[in-house]
Amino acid sequence: MDGKTETAAGISGGTPTIFVSNMDEAVRFYTEALGLKLAYRAGDHWASVDAGDGLTLGLHPATERAPAPGTPGSVQIGLNVTGPIEDVVAALKSRGVPFRGEIVDDAEGAIKLAFFTDPDGNVLYLCEEMGR
């Protein structure tokens, strides 16, 4: 067995996303200042930082549709899907999960995202990595 746990909804693992104002500066901070390992970078669109023990931090530039860095909501929890995101979204919607908008192609087709909230309004998202 590979040690991965998959839920019945097709979710396995995930990534807290931290919205940043400057990708280069953020990558330097997390890798050089904190000593963490850069696992993946898609230019100024996304960076994955290995924080050890299975925790990966996602760095994403602030955009007009994202909260400003350092403000409430500027950290979100991403959950990786194990199959087509459309199937996982449909399964979760059938269980009453409130999604916000449509599935989004992001990072120039590298990932698909679907955003939803928990009962307290905390933002979570599903992520399907395309071709990685």
C-alpha positions as CSV (number, residue, x, y, z in Angstrom):
1,M,0.0,0.0,0.0
2,D,1.3,3.5,-0.8
3,G,0.3,5.1,2.6
4,K,-2.2,7.4,1.1
5,T,-5.7,7.6,2.5
6,E,-8.6,8.3,0.2
7,T,-12.1,9.2,1.3
8,A,-15.2,7.9,-0.4
9,A,-15.6,11.4,-2.0
10,G,-12.2,11.0,-3.8
11,I,-10.2,13.4,-1.7
12,S,-6.6,12.6,-0.7
13,G,-4.3,15.1,1.0
14,G,-4.3,18.8,0.4
15,T,-2.5,22.1,0.6
16,P,-3.1,25.3,2.7
17,T,-2.8,28.2,0.3
18,I,-1.2,31.4,1.4
19,F,-1.9,34.5,-0.7
20,V,1.3,36.6,-1.2
21,S,2.0,40.0,-2.6
22,N,5.3,39.1,-4.2
23,M,6.0,35.6,-5.3
24,D,9.8,35.8,-5.5
25,E,10.0,37.4,-2.0
26,A,7.6,34.8,-0.6
27,V,9.5,31.9,-2.1
28,R,12.8,33.3,-0.8
29,F,11.2,33.7,2.7
30,Y,9.8,30.1,2.9
31,T,12.9,28.5,1.3
32,E,15.8,30.6,2.5
33,A,14.6,32.2,5.7
34,L,12.6,29.2,7.0
35,G,14.8,26.6,5.2
36,L,11.9,24.7,3.6
37,K,12.2,23.0,0.2
38,L,10.7,24.4,-3.0
39,A,8.8,21.4,-4.4
40,Y,7.3,23.0,-7.5
41,R,6.9,26.4,-9.1
42,A,4.8,27.6,-12.0
43,G,6.3,31.0,-12.6
44,D,4.4,33.7,-10.7
45,H,1.2,31.7,-10.7
46,W,1.9,29.1,-8.0
47,A,4.6,27.6,-5.8
48,S,4.5,24.5,-3.6
49,V,6.8,24.4,-0.6
50,D,7.5,21.2,1.2
51,A,7.2,21.9,4.9
52,G,7.9,18.3,6.0
53,D,5.8,15.4,7.4
54,G,3.5,15.5,4.4
55,L,2.6,19.2,4.7
56,T,2.8,21.2,1.5
57,L,2.3,25.0,1.6
58,G,0.9,26.6,-1.5
59,L,1.9,30.2,-2.4
60,H,-0.4,32.0,-4.7
61,P,-0.2,35.7,-5.8
62,A,-3.0,38.0,-4.6
63,T,-5.5,38.7,-7.3
64,E,-8.7,40.8,-7.5
65,R,-10.7,37.6,-6.6
66,A,-8.5,36.6,-3.7
67,P,-8.2,38.2,-0.2
68,A,-5.3,40.6,0.3
69,P,-2.3,39.0,1.9
70,G,-2.4,39.1,5.7
71,T,-6.1,39.7,5.9
72,P,-8.9,37.3,7.1
73,G,-9.4,34.7,4.4
74,S,-5.9,35.0,3.0
75,V,-5.1,31.5,4.0
76,Q,-7.3,28.8,2.4
77,I,-7.2,25.0,2.6
78,G,-6.9,23.0,-0.6
79,L,-7.9,19.4,-0.9
80,N,-6.5,17.3,-3.7
81,V,-8.8,15.1,-5.7
82,T,-8.0,11.6,-6.8
83,G,-10.2,11.6,-9.9
84,P,-11.9,14.1,-12.2
85,I,-12.8,17.2,-10.2
86,E,-16.2,17.3,-11.9
87,D,-17.1,13.9,-10.3
88,V,-15.9,14.9,-6.8
89,V,-17.9,18.2,-7.0
90,A,-21.0,16.4,-8.1
91,A,-20.6,13.9,-5.2
92,L,-20.1,16.7,-2.6
93,K,-23.0,18.8,-4.0
94,S,-25.2,15.8,-3.5
95,R,-24.2,15.9,0.2
96,G,-25.1,19.5,0.5
97,V,-21.7,21.1,0.1
98,P,-22.1,24.8,-1.0
99,F,-19.8,25.5,-3.9
100,R,-19.1,29.1,-5.0
101,G,-19.2,29.5,-8.8
102,E,-18.0,27.1,-11.4
103,I,-14.9,24.9,-11.7
104,V,-12.0,27.2,-12.6
105,D,-9.1,26.4,-14.9
106,D,-6.1,28.2,-13.2
107,A,-2.4,28.6,-13.7
108,E,-2.6,28.3,-17.5
109,G,-4.3,25.0,-17.5
110,A,-2.1,23.4,-14.9
111,I,-4.8,22.9,-12.3
112,K,-8.6,23.0,-11.9
113,L,-10.1,24.4,-8.8
114,A,-13.6,24.3,-7.2
115,F,-14.2,26.6,-4.2
116,F,-16.6,26.0,-1.3
117,T,-17.1,27.0,2.3
118,D,-17.6,25.2,5.6
119,P,-20.5,26.0,7.9
120,D,-18.6,29.0,9.4
121,G,-17.8,30.5,6.0
122,N,-14.1,29.4,5.9
123,V,-12.9,28.9,2.3
124,L,-11.8,25.5,1.1
125,Y,-11.1,24.3,-2.4
126,L,-10.7,21.1,-4.4
127,C,-7.7,20.9,-6.7
128,E,-7.1,18.6,-9.7
129,E,-3.5,18.9,-11.0
130,M,-3.5,18.4,-14.7
131,G,-0.6,16.4,-16.1
132,R,1.7,16.5,-13.1
